[in-house]
Amino acid sequence: MVCKINVVFTDSESEEFGTLESEVVLLANDITLDRYDNEAVIRMIDEPINEDQEVAHIDLATCGRLEVSFLALDNPLVDKLGLDWIVNAPFIEVIRELAKKGR
């Protein structure tokens, strides 16, 4: 199910936040991944997203958040392994591959 989707972020607890539009990776119908140069964030969202949706909406005040810097854009191993593999592999195998020396 790994694919990219456009998201509109809001924050129901902050009137000052407004909205922010971004393209994110959909890892599962309720989990997204935002990747930046040296950081990455996984969000578990309230409403499932369909792959055929053109735009999804995420409320930053209510979604779960996990910082996962090892999945950031500056880690070329992530692209080498592929997000599909990372999503489908057992967690311990992901750790083994990402923690290998000499990479």
C-alpha positions in Angstrom: 0.0 0.0 0.0 3.0 2.3 0.1 2.2 5.4 -2.1 2.3 9.2 -1.9 -0.7 11.3 -1.1 -1.3 15.0 -0.6 -2.3 16.0 2.9 -3.8 19.2 4.4 -2.6 19.5 8.0 -4.6 21.4 10.6 -4.4 21.8 14.3 -7.8 21.9 16.1 -6.0 23.2 19.3 -4.3 26.2 17.6 -6.2 28.8 15.6 -2.9 30.4 14.7 -1.6 27.2 12.9 -4.0 27.6 9.9 -3.3 24.9 7.3 -0.2 23.3 5.7 -0.2 21.3 2.6 2.4 18.6 2.0 3.0 15.3 0.1 3.5 12.4 2.5 4.0 8.6 2.1 1.0 6.5 3.0 2.4 3.4 4.8 -1.0 1.9 5.8 -4.5 3.4 5.5 -4.1 5.0 8.9 -0.3 5.7 9.0 1.6 8.3 7.1 5.3 9.2 6.9 6.7 12.7 6.4 10.4 12.6 5.3 12.6 15.6 5.4 16.4 16.1 4.9 17.4 14.9 8.4 14.2 14.0 10.1 11.1 11.9 9.6 7.8 11.6 11.4 5.2 8.8 11.4 1.7 9.8 12.2 -1.2 7.5 13.1 -4.3 9.3 12.0 -7.9 9.2 13.2 -9.7 8.6 9.8 -8.3 6.0 7.4 -7.2 7.2 4.0 -8.1 5.5 0.8 -5.4 5.1 -1.9 -7.6 6.7 -4.4 -8.2 9.9 -2.4 -6.6 12.9 -3.9 -6.2 14.8 -0.7 -6.4 13.7 3.0 -6.9 15.8 6.1 -4.8 15.3 9.3 -5.4 17.1 12.6 -2.1 17.4 14.3 -3.8 17.8 17.7 -5.4 14.4 17.6 -3.1 12.1 15.6 -0.4 10.0 17.1 3.2 11.0 16.4 6.5 9.1 16.4 9.8 10.7 15.3 11.8 8.3 13.2 15.0 10.1 12.1 16.4 6.8 10.7 13.8 7.0 7.9 14.8 10.6 6.9 15.8 11.5 3.4 19.4 11.8 4.3 19.6 8.0 4.9 20.2 6.5 1.4 19.8 3.0 2.9 16.1 3.6 3.3 15.8 4.2 -0.5 18.0 1.2 -1.2 15.9 -1.1 1.0 12.7 0.5 -0.2 9.7 1.6 1.9 7.7 -1.4 0.7 10.2 -3.7 2.2 10.5 -1.7 5.4 6.7 -1.7 5.8 6.4 -5.5 5.2 9.5 -6.8 7.0 9.4 -7.9 10.6 10.5 -5.0 12.8 13.6 -6.8 14.1 14.8 -7.3 10.5 14.4 -3.6 9.7 16.6 -2.9 12.8 19.2 -5.4 11.6 19.4 -4.0 8.1 19.5 -0.3 9.2 22.0 -1.0 12.0 24.6 -2.9 9.9 28.1 -1.4 10.0 29.8 -0.2 6.9 26.7 1.2 5.2 
